[in-house]
Amino acid sequence: MQFLMLWHRMTSQQAPLVARTVAELKSHLDQLRIKRAGAPVVFVPTMGALHDGHRALMTRASQYNGISVASIFVNPTQFGPNEDLAKYPRTWEADLQLCADEGINVVFAPTVDQMYGDNPESTLSAGPLGARLEGAQRPGHFDGVVTVVAKLFDMVHPDRAIFGQKDAQQVAVIRSMVRDLELPIEIEAFPTVRDSDGLAMSSRNVYLSHTEREQALAIPRALVAADQAGSEGVQAVLEAATNELAGEPEMHVRYVELVRPDTLEPVPANFHGDALLLIAAMVGTARLIDNSMVTVG
């Protein structure tokens, strides 16, 4: 009954095909590949709780006029023992409607058992790139990310996959994995989508109270302050961002780093050029991350 109600709400769009198993996914994709021979498969992996940032990724996917696939899977292997797996928002009906609105052809929504089976023994390592920044604070996180993304790539066989630039380290880790495994997949990073107040869109923003959201706005302000200090050098950039964040004493800053965009290694004090400023902070129970490019010197 619930599914039928949802189906009738999708009157203005073609409802996406829903696959719960790898066999169903393969069947749907095989049919679409026959009907649309030569069309590229464009993939948007998500953990659900979709928002307008995800919508932008799906809009981008549809622009390739290919076969668009979105996955909705809350991946347990990328959560630590004290993280928010159990309470991570799950909004299936709204998610499916958003996918329909954006013309997604196939939604893959597997169970944990379907993805991992019983007692899986083999995983991938994200290597040194996944051990810094978020990886240092969340051990094993990026190993879980590359493992599930590699499995999804093997199931979907996309020509292109689109990820949000807000998760800059994730994009770098996945690009490294694709390069190292010689996978024939183009990885596209889509610019960070922000709410009208400047906060980067994130599924975890729902955890923020009104007061906490006001505190969280120090993060985009810090990115702006850092950009404005770019001509003064590396130290000035870091100080501008840190000072802006310090204005919110209830915010617990995890790191503020200026790094090379490709390796995520910290830039030297005399660096000149484009660098990536990365910020992570706890606001209430929400771990928020953001980043922006800064031209230094």
C-alpha positions, 0 to 999 in steps of 0.5 A, spaced: 500 500 500 505 504 501 509 503 495 502 504 491 501 511 494 508 513 492 507 511 485 501 515 484 504 521 487 509 520 481 504 522 476 508 527 472 515 523 472 517 517 469 518 513 476 525 510 476 526 502 476 527 500 483 532 494 484 533 491 491 538 486 489 544 485 484 540 481 480 534 486 479 539 491 478 543 487 472 536 486 469 534 493 469 540 495 466 541 490 461 534 492 459 536 499 458 542 498 455 538 494 449 533 500 448 538 505 449 544 502 445 551 506 446 548 511 452 553 512 457 551 510 464 552 515 469 552 514 477 550 518 483 552 514 489 548 516 495 547 514 502 540 517 502 536 523 506 537 526 499 537 534 499 538 539 494 545 538 493 544 531 491 538 534 487 544 538 483 548 531 482 542 528 479 540 534 475 548 534 472 547 526 471 541 527 467 545 532 462 549 527 459 542 524 456 544 517 458 542 512 463 542 515 470 543 510 476 543 513 483 544 508 489 541 509 496 545 505 501 547 507 508 554 503 508 555 501 515 563 500 514 564 507 513 561 509 520 566 508 527 563 505 533 561 511 536 558 515 530 551 516 528 549 509 524 543 508 528 540 515 527 543 517 520 536 519 517 533 515 512 527 518 508 526 513 503 519 515 500 522 522 499 528 520 496 525 516 491 520 522 489 526 526 488 530 521 484 523 521 480 523 528 479 530 528 477 529 523 471 533 518 475 532 511 471 534 506 476 535 506 483 539 501 487 537 500 494 540 494 497 540 491 504 547 490 508 546 483 506 546 484 499 552 488 499 556 484 504 553 477 505 555 473 511 562 474 514 566 478 508 573 477 509 576 482 503 576 489 503 580 495 500 585 500 503 584 507 502 592 507 503 596 514 506 591 518 502 585 516 506 589 516 513 590 523 513 584 529 516 578 525 516 581 518 516 586 520 522 580 522 526 575 516 523 580 510 523 577 506 517 572 510 515 575 511 508 577 503 507 569 503 508 568 508 503 573 505 497 570 498 499 563 500 498 564 504 492 568 499 488 563 494 489 558 499 487 562 500 481 562 493 479 555 492 480 553 498 476 559 498 471 558 506 470 562 510 465 561 516 469 560 517 477 559 524 480 560 526 487 560 532 491 566 537 492 564 538 499 567 531 501 573 533 497 577 528 501 572 522 499 573 525 492 581 524 492 581 517 495 576 515 490 580 518 484 586 514 487 582 508 487 580 508 480 587 510 478 590 504 482 585 499 480 585 502 472 577 502 472 574 505 466 570 510 470 570 518 469 570 521 476 566 528 476 566 532 482 560 537 482 561 544 486 559 544 493 551 546 493 550 551 499 543 553 502 541 561 502 545 562 508 552 559 506 552 553 509 554 547 505 548 542 504 549 536 508 544 530 510 547 531 517 544 538 517 538 536 520 541 534 527 542 542 528 538 546 532 536 553 530 542 556 535 547 550 532 545 552 525 547 559 527 554 557 530 555 553 524 555 559 519 562 560 522 564 555 517 562 558 511 565 565 514 571 562 515 572 560 508 570 567 505 575 570 510 581 565 508 580 567 501 580 574 502 587 573 506 590 569 500 594 574 498 598 575 504 600 568 504 599 561 508 599 563 515 595 569 514 590 564 510 590 559 516 589 565 521 583 568 518 580 561 518 581 559 525 580 566 528 573 566 524 571 559 527 574 561 534 568 566 534 563 560 536 566 557 542 561 552 542 564 549 536 569 544 537 574 545 531 577 538 529 582 541 524 583 547 519 588 545 514 591 548 507 593 542 503 595 541 495 588 539 492 591 532 489 595 529 495 592 533 500 599 534 503 600 541 507 602 546 503 609 549 505 609 556 509 612 559 502 607 556 498 604 560 492 598 558 488 592 554 488 591 550 495 585 547 498 582 549 505 579 544 509 575 545 515 572 540 520 568 541 526 563 538 531 557 543 532 552 539 537 552 532 535 553 534 528 560 533 524 560 538 519 566 538 513 567 544 508 572 546 503 574 551 498 580 553 493 584 559 495 589 562 491 595 563 495 600 569 494 
